[in-house]
Every structure is written in structure tokens, then in C-alpha cells.
């Protein structure tokens, strides 16, 4: 990767010297550089249509029922008094407005929290809630990667995977987490759903069964989470990759070259969603020093304090950054991350450009309207 970055600097001296403006030819060369370093357009550009999305559900459905299944999942995501949308706030691109997250499904706070689906009081989660953006791009989820059957978990023994029994359904991380969330956080009232004719009829139409349960609910929710309602395909960076050379500012373009070059962000943050199932050291062991990261799941001491790579889109709406929400500014978070991973030091102008790229170049304002819920009447058109 580094040799491509050096070649770019030779081709585009205005980037090397920090000169502006960047010409059309230079912009196109940068666009081609990013596409090349990402392995082509198919590995860099987010889908803008659901027929381009890979859903990998536990319950495959006919393509002609896919949109119905997506809308059913959206209704179920926002259904009930303790629904998913209370934490995954559409006004903040699916990020929470408080940290740490508060919910049902456990006893104790922070690292002392243990699962208890019958607990009647609110409890504090051990890590910050993350957005459902780009959910389909991770085979495993959570900070420790403990949910999901494939990917980095494929070679783990059953005794480890048994932390979440739903793993044995062999679904991906998003499907697994959705089922667990329905059961543990009690975001689903089965009786209310069965008494809702639109939900009940939709379940029978999509899944072919008259009775809805937590497995079907989880699968439908996961399908909506993976849909284009939660894919920020209209971010300036994405428009730039698709050929709109003016979609990003000169500063954001410079930040992109640093992201994929000197800063080495692309070592972990790659692909269309700029995420992966890789793990890296936490930037800090506070505020929850008892959260050991990946090792708490695998029991492997080599995984101590390592956490899964997060997606980077729409972080501008995230009031709390990183897994524990320990940083509230892009500048502070990026500097800490660079230091923790022993990455090359950036100059002041390089750091400024990188911050602008991550904060604004990866921000899709339009996704909030796609996320928002208009009511269960969206299912009426299918009958």
C-alpha cells in the first residue's frame, strides 16, 4: 500500500506540498488511486439499491418479498415501548444520545454486568451503543466479536461460542445480535405483535408461518439493518468514488490520501464500509477497566484489551467515540488512536485534513430520513 501512496505523491505534487486548488486531473488520479488500493469499485462503493445488498439471512425469502421483509423489520425495530430506536436514534444516524448505554437484560453496571433476561430494572451496558450503519459488512459483532458464527470466530471451539447460544444458528453477527437483543433487551412483545394484523399478516406473507417468534423478529430486524436505509451511500466520499470529483472539498481529498496512505488507517478500515473484523488495542482502559476486550470472549491472553474495528461513517452524529465512548472529539480520538497503535506522526495540516475527511467526507445527511419511522402503515401497500 505504501508504494502506491508514494507514487500518488509523485504524480500529484500539490498534495505533497499542501497546495490548493487540486485540479480535475489530480482529483481523478486520486479517485483511481483509492479504487485501486481498495481492490476495485466493487470493494469500495456502497450499494444504493437493495437488489445490490447481500443479506445472508437465517430465513431466506423470495426476492419479490424482500422489500416486504425489509419494511417488516423496520416496523419491528421501532415497535414497542422498549424498542431498538430508543438507543439507536435516527436523529443521530443510529447513534445514542447518552453514554454509557442504559437498557434491560442484565444486573449490575459496567464490567460487573451479567446477563439476566428476567431483570426488571434498567442497567448500564459495559460498552457504548453503536449505530446499525453498514451492519451487513461485519461477520462478527460487539466489541469482543462474540456474536456471529463465521469470520474470525469460525475456528473457535463450541465451548467458547456457547457464550451466546444463538451463535449455533450459524448466522452472521447482525442476525445473531438482533435475535439476542430481542430476547435479552425485551424489545419485542410477542402478544402485541400477534394482535397487530399488519405485523401478523406480514409475518405469514414473508415467512410462510402464522406465528411470529423472536427468531423471525430478529431476522427481519437484521434484514432492515442491512438495507439501504442504513447504508450511507450518499456521503461525499462515496459520490467522489462514483465520479463526482467536486463532492469532497480539497481538504477532505487530502485527508483521504492521508487515510489511505501515511496514516495507515486502511490497514483495518477498508472495504465500502471502512470496517473489518480485525481487532486493535483499545485507546484507553477507562472508564471500564474491567472490560478486557476480545480476551474476555476467547480466553486467549494474546487478545487482552483488543476490540473490533468500527465503521467510520456519520461519526459526526456520534457524541461518544470508540467502544467505550471515551472520546468526544475527532481530533483527540484520532491522536490517541495513532499513539496507541504506534502509527506515524502526522503534521498539523495532515491531522486537520484527516479529521475533516472522517468527520465530513464520510457524512451522509440524507440517511436520517431513510432511517426514520413513519408508522406500521408502511406495510399496508403489500396487501
C-alpha positions, 0 to 999 in steps of 0.5 A: 500500500505504501508504494502506491501512496508514494507514487500518488505523491509523485504524480500529484505534487500539490498534495505533497506540498499542501497546495490548493486548488487540486485540479480535475486531473489530480482529483481523478488520479486520486479517485483511481488511486483509492479504487485501486488500493481498495481492490476495485469499485466493487470493494469500495462503493456502497450499494444504493439499491437493495437488489445490490445488498447481500443479506445472508439471512437465517430465513431466506425469502423470495426476492419479490418479498424482500422489500416486504421483509425489509419494511417488516423489520423496520416496523419491528425495530421501532415497535414497542415501548422498549424498542431498538430506536430508543438507543439507536436514534435516527436523529443521530444516524443510529447513534445514542444520545447518552453514554454509557448505554442504559437498557434491560437484560442484565444486573449490575453496571459496567464490567460487573454486568451479567446477563439476566433476561428476567431483570426488571430494572434498567442497567448500564451496558459495559460498552457504548451503543453503536449505530446499525450503519453498514451492519451487513459488512461485519461477520462478527459483532460487539466489541469482543466479536462474540456474536456471529458464527463465521469470520474470525470466530469460525475456528473457535471451539463450541465451548467458547461460542456457547457464550451466546447460544444463538451463535449455533444458528450459524448466522452472521453477527447482525442476525445473531445480535438482533435475535439476542437483543430481542430476547435479552433487551425485551424489545419485542412483545410477542402478544402485541405483535400477534394482535397487530394484523399488519405485523401478523399478516406480514409475518405469514406473507414473508415467512410462510408461518402464522406465528411470529417468534423472536427468531423471525423478529430478529431476522427481519430486524437484521434484514432492515439493518442491512438495507439501504436505509442504513447504508450511507451511500450518499456521503461525499466520499462515496459520490467522489468514488462514483465520479463526482470529483467536486463532492469532497472539498480539497481538504477532505481529498487530502485527508483521504490520501492521508487515510489511505496512505501515511496514516495507515488507517486502511490497514483495518478500515477498508472495504465500502464500509471502512470496517473489518473484523480485525481487532486493535488495542483499545485507546484507553482502559477507562472508564471500564477497566474491567472490560478486557476486550476480545480476551474476555470472549476467547480466553486467549491472553494474546487478545487482552484489551483488543476490540473490533474495528468500527465503521467510520461513517456519520461519526459526526452524529456520534457524541461518544467515540470508540467502544467505550465512548471515551472520546468526544472529539475527532481530533483527540480520538484520532491522536490517541488512536495513532499513539496507541497503535504506534502509527506515524506522526502526522503534521498539523495540516495532515491531522486537520485534513484527516479529521475533516475527511472522517468527520465530513467526507464520510457524512451522509445527511440524507440517511436520517430520513431513510432511517426514520419511522413513519408508522406500521402503515408502511406495510399496508401497500403489500396487501 
